[in-house]
Amino acid sequence: MARILGLDLGSYAVKAVVLEGSMRSLAVRGVASVSRAGGDAAESLRSAVRQVLSRESVPVDQVAVALPGPALATHLLSLPFVDVKRIEATIPFELEGQLPFDLTEAVFDYQLAAVRDKKSDLLVGVVRKDELRALLGALASVDVDPRVVTHPGIAYGALLLQAPTLFTPGTEPIAILDVGHERTTLAVGQVGVGLEFARTFSGGGQELTRALASEFEVPLEDAAKWKDEHAALGSHINGPDSERAAGAFIRGLQPVLRELRQSLKSYAARSRRGVAQLYLCGGTGQLPGLDEQLGQDLGIPAQVLRLGPDASGPRASAPEALQAYALALGAQASGPKAQRFNLRRGEFAFKGHFDYLRERVGRLALFAASLIALLVASGFVHNSLLAGRERKVDAALCDITSRVLGQCQKDFNVALSMLKGKESPAAAIPKLSALALLTEFTSRMPADAPVTFDQLDITLDRIAMRIETDSPKTIDKITSGLKTYRCFKEVREGKVEKSKDGQKVSLRLDIEVECPEESRPPAG
């Protein structure tokens, strides 16, 4: 069974989900979350990842991550064709004029969002090589080499295709909103169809903490602690302090709301459809009443999205684990459900495939040896059966040739030549019958003229009859057609007579039958 680790490298906490898959089922084997300490960002990331891995002691076969932070730029491109080769050749030219830096300094990939009227809508993610290199280096220092580094918004497409039970059934587009500490991710698509729009922008729980600290004039650390323990919005507000804090939270949400409104309007303009339901996840997505508040502000029903009943652990249903779950789910997918987007390309291409294979070389060698043994055994059985059947055929041929030719012959070609020879008993068997001659005669009658015949006399060497038709021209057609058959050696016409009313002509035909012998190859 393959085990895949999805790692959400959040700026506030690192979340992990271990997904175990077999040919028929998938199951969540572990969920963990570790808060990141302050100080150096790279060191806090390494420390949190190290702690998460120590908690999830189950060995994994591959790791998938999304690029953390707001460094990844997302571009929406529409191209007037659907051919993959043309798309890949065109994207660099389209991006070059949109980037504030040289394209050679960047890594990019794309995901097909929609195809309409032979046009392609693409989601293109771009990041500087230095930032991707730094991330891979930090992960390598804790022995993590991710096979997949993807776009945080595109990662949620795996939920739409492979986890439809997480959502309320429907055919309208839905939006997944991951509100993190420093970054908010929006993914829009249709359940069972796939992702159509994705975007990542700055803003999230950190802005709420700052607004709270400003409102109560307290340090950020105290504001963050109070927010984690007492924060609420909407109908969950309880008490004057909570109401005052809610006002600060609403002010802090305004930048996120502006970006959300613009993104949803952009999607609606492109697809000509609006979002019918909003699902919240991420660390800040757990804030009580946030779904209610966003639903009012955006005019879209909203609810918290949870991992589901198949997970294990005390935090199994927590919404902050959704991105890690989506990453693991997308990494194991294949075929139409597999996501294309992966920044591990070019100089950053994943090189762990051989390590993965080396660990399993013993099992593969055993499988190969078993397969070879089965093939050899199958060959022996097959040859034995064929040899037995060949002996039976030889015996039957010997019996036939002994009775007909007076001698045993096991070579089929020799026996056939002897049976066809002039001195053989088969030579006396006529090659044609009266029925065959009549069939050849009638098949050569013209289909566009009335022909009747009587006084028919057919033997193996002669056909005689009287025919009646509409004109002498038809008689010429009849005789010309009869002469095309190789066994009608000669066609002789009798006297042509007209009927009393002058509408018909009749005559007697006499056909000599003799088939030329088939040409034989020279002896020797």
C-alpha positions in Angstrom: 0.0 0.0 0.0 1.3 3.5 -0.9 1.4 6.1 1.9 1.5 9.7 0.9 2.2 12.6 3.2 0.5 15.9 2.5 2.3 18.8 4.2 0.6 22.2 4.6 3.6 24.6 5.3 1.5 27.4 6.9 3.1 30.5 8.4 1.4 29.9 11.7 1.4 26.1 11.9 2.5 23.1 9.8 -0.2 20.5 9.2 0.2 17.0 8.0 -2.1 14.2 6.7 -0.9 10.7 6.0 -3.1 9.0 3.3 -2.9 5.3 2.7 -4.1 4.0 -0.6 -4.7 0.6 -2.1 -6.2 -0.3 -5.5 -9.8 0.0 -4.1 -9.8 2.4 -1.2 -8.2 5.4 0.5 -7.9 6.0 4.3 -6.5 8.8 6.4 -4.0 7.2 8.8 -2.9 10.3 10.7 -3.5 14.0 11.2 -1.1 16.3 13.0 -0.6 20.0 13.5 2.4 21.8 15.1 2.6 25.6 15.7 5.6 27.5 14.4 7.7 29.4 16.8 8.8 33.0 16.3 12.2 34.1 15.1 13.9 33.0 11.9 11.2 31.8 9.4 13.4 29.1 7.8 14.4 27.7 11.2 10.8 27.8 12.6 9.7 25.9 9.4 12.4 23.2 9.8 11.5 22.8 13.5 7.8 22.5 12.9 8.3 20.0 10.1 10.7 17.9 12.3 8.1 17.8 15.1 5.3 16.8 12.7 7.4 14.0 11.2 8.3 12.7 14.7 4.5 12.5 15.6 3.7 10.7 12.3 6.0 7.8 12.7 4.4 5.9 9.8 6.9 5.6 6.9 5.7 7.3 3.8 6.4 6.7 0.1 6.1 10.3 -1.2 5.5 13.8 0.0 3.4 16.6 -1.5 3.5 20.3 -0.5 2.1 23.6 -1.7 4.3 26.6 -2.0 4.0 28.6 1.2 3.5 32.3 1.6 2.2 34.8 -0.9 5.3 34.5 -3.2 3.5 32.5 -5.9 1.9 34.7 -8.5 -1.2 33.4 -10.3 -2.1 34.4 -13.9 -5.3 33.5 -15.8 -4.7 33.0 -19.5 -7.1 32.3 -22.3 -5.7 30.8 -25.5 -7.6 30.2 -28.8 -6.7 26.6 -29.1 -6.6 23.4 -27.0 -3.5 21.6 -28.4 -1.2 20.8 -25.5 2.0 21.4 -27.5 0.8 24.8 -28.7 -0.2 25.7 -25.2 3.2 24.9 -23.7 4.9 26.7 -26.5 2.8 29.9 -26.1 2.7 30.3 -22.3 6.3 31.7 -21.9 5.5 34.4 -24.5 2.3 35.3 -22.7 4.0 35.5 -19.3 7.0 37.4 -20.3 5.2 40.7 -20.6 3.3 40.2 -17.3 6.2 39.6 -15.0 8.3 42.3 -13.2 11.4 40.1 -13.5 13.0 38.0 -16.3 11.4 34.7 -17.1 14.7 32.9 -16.8 14.6 33.6 -13.1 11.3 31.9 -12.6 9.7 28.5 -12.5 6.1 28.1 -13.8 3.5 25.5 -14.6 -0.1 25.5 -15.6 -3.4 23.7 -14.9 -6.2 23.5 -17.5 -9.2 25.1 -15.9 -11.8 25.0 -18.7 -12.3 24.4 -22.4 -15.0 26.5 -24.1 -15.6 26.8 -27.9 -12.1 25.3 -28.7 -10.5 27.8 -26.3 -8.4 27.0 -23.3 -8.6 28.7 -19.9 -5.4 28.2 -17.9 -4.3 28.8 -14.4 -0.6 29.6 -14.4 1.5 29.8 -11.3 4.9 31.5 -11.3 7.6 31.7 -8.6 11.2 32.9 -8.5 13.7 30.1 -8.6 15.5 31.5 -5.5 12.4 31.0 -3.4 11.7 27.5 -4.6 15.4 26.6 -4.1 15.3 27.9 -0.6 12.2 25.9 0.2 13.6 22.7 -1.1 16.8 23.3 0.8 15.0 23.9 4.1 13.0 20.7 3.6 16.0 18.7 2.6 17.7 19.6 5.9 15.0 17.6 7.7 15.2 14.7 5.2 12.0 15.7 3.2 12.2 15.6 -0.6 8.7 16.4 -1.9 7.8 14.8 -5.1 5.1 17.4 -5.7 5.3 21.2 -5.1 2.0 22.7 -6.3 -0.2 25.7 -6.2 -2.1 26.0 -2.9 -5.4 26.9 -4.7 -5.0 24.2 -7.4 -4.4 21.6 -4.7 -8.1 22.0 -3.7 -9.1 20.7 -7.1 -8.5 17.2 -5.7 -11.3 17.6 -3.2 -13.8 18.5 -6.0 -12.9 15.4 -8.0 -12.1 12.8 -5.4 -13.9 13.8 -2.2 -17.4 14.8 -3.4 -19.0 13.6 -0.2 -17.4 16.5 1.7 -19.8 18.9 -0.1 -23.5 19.4 -0.3 -24.7 17.7 -3.6 -25.4 20.2 -6.4 -24.5 21.2 -9.9 -23.7 24.9 -9.2 -20.1 26.2 -8.8 -18.8 26.2 -5.2 -15.8 28.1 -3.6 -13.3 26.8 -1.1 -11.8 29.6 1.0 -8.7 28.8 3.0 -8.1 31.7 5.4 -4.7 31.2 6.9 -2.5 33.4 9.1 -0.7 35.5 6.4 -2.3 34.2 3.2 -5.8 33.5 1.9 -6.4 31.0 -0.9 -9.6 30.8 -3.0 -10.5 27.8 -5.3 -13.7 27.7 -7.3 -15.0 24.8 -9.3 -17.7 22.2 -9.6 -18.0 19.0 -7.6 -17.2 16.0 -9.8 -16.1 18.3 -12.7 -13.0 20.0 -11.3 -11.3 23.3 -10.7 -12.0 26.4 -12.8 -10.4 29.2 -10.9 -7.8 29.6 -8.2 -6.0 32.5 -6.5 -3.8 33.2 -3.5 -3.4 36.7 -1.9 -2.0 38.2 1.2 -4.2 38.6 4.3 -5.8 36.5 6.9 -5.7 35.8 10.7 -2.7 38.1 11.2 -4.7 41.1 10.2 -7.4 40.2 12.7 -4.8 39.9 15.5 -3.4 43.3 14.6 -6.8 44.9 14.5 -7.6 43.4 17.9 -4.3 44.6 19.4 -4.9 48.1 18.1 -8.5 48.1 19.4 -7.5 47.1 23.0 -4.0 48.6 22.8 -2.3 45.3 23.9 0.8 43.5 22.5 0.3 41.2 19.5 1.1 38.1 21.6 -1.7 38.9 24.1 -4.1 39.7 21.3 -3.3 36.4 19.5 -3.9 34.4 22.7 -7.2 36.2 23.4 -8.3 35.6 19.8 -7.5 31.9 20.0 -9.6 31.6 23.2 -12.4 34.1 23.0 -12.8 35.4 19.4 -16.3 35.2 17.9 -18.5 36.9 15.2 -22.2 37.1 14.5 -24.5 35.1 16.7 -21.5 33.7 18.7 -20.7 37.1 20.2 -21.0 37.0 24.0 -20.4 40.1 26.1 -19.2 43.7 25.6 -15.5 42.7 25.0 -16.5 40.1 22.5 -18.7 42.6 20.7 -15.9 45.2 20.7 -13.4 42.6 19.4 -15.9 41.5 16.7 -15.9 45.1 15.4 -12.1 45.0 15.2 -12.3 41.7 13.4 -14.7 43.0 10.8 -12.4 46.0 10.1 -9.4 43.6 9.8 -11.4 41.5 7.3 -12.0 44.3 4.9 -8.8 43.8 2.8 -9.6 40.1 2.4 -13.2 40.9 1.5 -12.1 43.3 -1.2 -9.9 40.7 -2.8 -12.7 38.1 -2.5 -15.3 40.2 -4.2 -12.9 41.0 -7.0 -12.0 37.3 -7.5 -15.6 36.2 -7.5 -16.6 38.9 -9.9 -13.7 37.8 -12.2 -14.8 34.2 -12.1 -18.4 35.1 -12.8 -17.4 37.3 -15.8 -15.3 34.5 -17.3 -17.7 31.6 -16.7 -21.0 33.6 -16.7 -22.0 31.7 -13.5 -22.0 32.7 -9.9 -20.8 30.8 -6.9 -23.6 29.1 -5.0 -21.9 28.0 -1.8 -18.8 29.0 0.1 -16.8 26.5 2.2 -14.3 27.7 4.8 -11.2 26.0 6.0 -7.7 26.9 7.3 -6.7 28.0 10.8 -8.7 31.3 10.8 -11.6 29.5 9.2 -12.3 28.0 12.6 -13.2 31.3 14.1 -16.7 31.0 15.4 -19.2 32.9 13.3 -16.8 33.7 10.5 -18.9 31.7 8.1 -22.0 33.6 9.1 -20.2 36.9 8.7 -18.7 36.1 5.3 -22.1 34.8 4.1 -23.7 38.1 5.0 -20.9 40.2 3.5 -20.7 38.3 0.2 -24.3 37.3 -0.2 -23.3 33.6 -0.5 -24.3 30.8 1.9 -21.2 29.8 3.8 -20.2 26.9 6.1 -17.1 25.3 7.6 -15.6 22.4 5.6 -14.3 19.5 7.6 -12.1 16.6 6.8 -14.6 13.8 7.2 -15.4 10.7 9.3 -12.7 8.5 7.8 -9.8 10.4 9.5 -8.3 9.4 12.9 -7.0 11.4 15.8 -8.4 14.1 18.0 -8.0 16.8 15.4 -9.2 14.7 12.5 -12.2 16.9 11.6 -10.4 20.2 12.0 -10.7 22.4 8.9 -7.0 23.5 9.1 -6.1 20.0 7.8 -8.0 20.3 4.6 -5.1 21.5 2.5 -2.8 18.8 3.7 -5.5 16.3 2.9 -6.0 17.8 -0.6 -2.3 17.6 -1.3 -2.1 13.9 -0.3 -5.2 13.1 -2.3 -3.9 14.9 -5.4 -0.5 13.2 -5.2 -1.9 9.7 -5.4 -4.4 10.4 -8.2 -3.9 9.2 -11.8 -5.7 9.4 -15.1 -8.3 12.1 -15.6 -8.3 13.0 -11.9 -4.6 13.7 -11.7 -3.5 17.3 -11.5 -0.9 18.5 -13.9 0.6 21.4 -11.9 3.9 20.6 -10.3 6.9 23.0 -9.9 9.3 20.1 -9.6 10.5 20.5 -13.2 13.7 21.4 -15.1 16.6 21.9 -12.7 14.2 21.2 -9.8 12.9 17.9 -11.1 12.3 15.2 -8.5 15.1 12.7 -8.5 13.8 10.3 -5.8 12.2 7.8 -8.1 15.3 5.6 -8.1 15.5 5.7 -4.3 11.9 4.6 -4.1 12.6 1.8 -6.5 15.8 0.7 -4.8 13.9 0.1 -1.5 11.6 -2.3 -3.4 14.0 -4.0 -5.7 13.9 -7.3 -3.7 10.1 -7.5 -4.1 10.3 -6.6 -7.8 13.0 -9.3 -8.4 10.9 -11.9 -6.7 7.9 -10.9 -8.7 10.0 -11.0 -12.0 11.3 -14.5 -11.1 7.8 -15.8 -10.4 6.6 -14.4 -13.7 9.4 -16.0 -15.7 8.8 -19.4 -14.0 5.1 -19.1 -14.9 6.0 -18.3 -18.5 8.4 -21.2 -18.8 5.8 -23.6 -17.4 3.2 -22.3 -19.7 5.5 -22.8 -22.7 6.1 -26.4 -21.7 2.4 -27.2 -21.4 1.6 -25.4 -24.7 4.3 -27.3 -26.6 3.1 -30.6 -25.1 -0.4 -30.0 -26.2 0.6 -28.9 -29.7 2.8 -32.0 -30.1 -0.1 -34.3 -29.1 -2.4 -32.6 -31.6 0.2 -32.9 -34.4 0.5 -36.6 -33.8 -3.3 -37.0 -34.1 -3.4 -35.0 -37.4 -0.6 -37.1 -38.9 -2.3 -40.4 -38.0 -5.6 -39.2 -39.6 -3.8 -38.1 -42.8 -2.0 -41.4 -43.0 -5.3 -43.3 -42.7 -7.0 -41.3 -45.4 -4.1 -41.5 -47.9 -3.7 -45.2 -47.2 -7.3 -45.9 -48.1 -7.5 -43.5 -51.1 -4.0 -43.7 -52.6 -2.8 -47.1 -51.3 0.1 -45.6 -49.4 0.6 -43.7 -46.1 1.6 -40.1 -46.6 2.0 -37.7 -43.6 3.1 -34.6 -45.5 -0.1 -32.6 -46.2 1.2 -30.8 -49.3 2.5 -34.1 -50.9 -0.7 -35.8 -50.2 -2.8 -33.0 -51.7 -0.7 -33.0 -54.9 -1.1 -36.8 -55.2 -4.9 -36.5 -54.7 -5.1 -33.8 -57.5 -2.9 -35.7 -60.0 -4.3 -37.1 -63.2 -3.8 -40.7 -62.2 -5.3 -40.3 -58.8 -8.9 -41.3 -57.9 -9.7 -37.6 -57.4 -9.0 -36.9 -61.1 -12.2 -38.6 -62.1 -14.3 -36.2 -60.0 -15.8 -33.5 -62.2 -14.7 -29.9 -61.5 -18.1 -28.5 -62.4 -21.8 -29.5 -62.0 -24.9 -28.8 -64.1 -26.1 -26.5 -61.3 -22.8 -24.6 -61.3 -23.0 -24.1 -65.1 -26.6 -22.9 -64.9 -25.5 -20.4 -62.1 -22.7 -19.0 -64.3 -25.0 -18.8 -67.3 -27.8 -16.9 -65.5 -25.3 -14.5 -63.7 -24.2 -13.2 -67.1 -27.7 -12.3 -68.3 -28.1 -8.4 -68.7 -30.0 -6.9 -65.8 -31.5 -4.1 -67.8 -33.4 -6.2 -70.5 -36.1 -8.8 -70.3 -34.8 -12.3 -71.1 -36.6 -15.6 -71.1 -35.3 -19.0 -72.0 -36.8 -22.5 -72.5 -35.9 -25.9 -74.1 -32.9 -26.0 -71.7 -30.5 -28.9 -72.0 -27.4 -28.9 -69.8 -24.6 -31.5 -69.7 -21.1 -31.2 -68.4 -19.7 -30.5 -71.9 -22.6 -28.7 -73.6 -25.5 -26.2 -72.9 -28.3 -25.8 -75.4 -31.4 -23.6 -75.1 -33.7 -21.2 -76.8 -33.9 -17.6 -75.6 -36.3 -14.7 -76.2 -35.6 -11.0 -75.7 -36.5 -7.6 -76.9 -33.9 -6.7 -79.5 -30.8 -8.0 -81.4 -28.6 -5.6 -79.4 -29.6 -7.5 -76.2 -28.6 -10.7 -77.9 -25.1 -9.2 -78.5 -24.9 -8.3 -74.8 -25.8 -11.9 -73.9 -23.3 -13.5 -76.0 -20.5 -11.1 -75.0 -21.3 -11.7 -71.4 -21.3 -15.5 -71.8 -17.9 -15.4 -73.5 -16.3 -13.9 -70.4 -16.6 -17.2 -68.5 -13.4 -19.2 -69.0 -15.3 -22.6 -69.2 -17.6 -21.5 -72.0 -15.2 -22.4 -74.8 -17.5 -21.4 -77.7 -20.8 -19.7 -77.9 -22.8 -20.3 -81.2 -25.9 -18.4 -82.2 -28.7 -19.9 -84.2 -31.1 -18.1 -86.6 -32.7 -15.0 -85.2 -36.5 -14.9 -85.6 -39.0 -12.1 -84.9 -42.3 -12.7 -83.1 -45.6 -12.1 -85.1 -46.1 -8.6 -83.4 -42.5 -7.7 -84.1 -41.9 -6.9 -80.4 -39.6 -9.9 -79.5 -36.7 -11.7 -81.1 -35.7 -15.3 -80.4 -32.8 -17.7 -81.3 -31.1 -20.8 -80.2 -27.8 -20.8 -78.3 -25.4 -23.6 -78.3 -22.5 -23.4 -75.7 -19.5 -25.8 -75.7 -18.2 -26.3 -72.2 -14.5 -27.0 -71.5 -12.5 -25.7 -68.6 -8.8 -25.1 -69.3 -6.4 -26.9 -66.9 -5.0 -24.8 -64.0 -1.4 -23.8 -64.7 1.0 -25.7 -62.6 4.6 -24.7 -61.6 7.3 -26.6 -63.5 8.6 -29.7 -61.9 12.0 -29.8 -60.3 
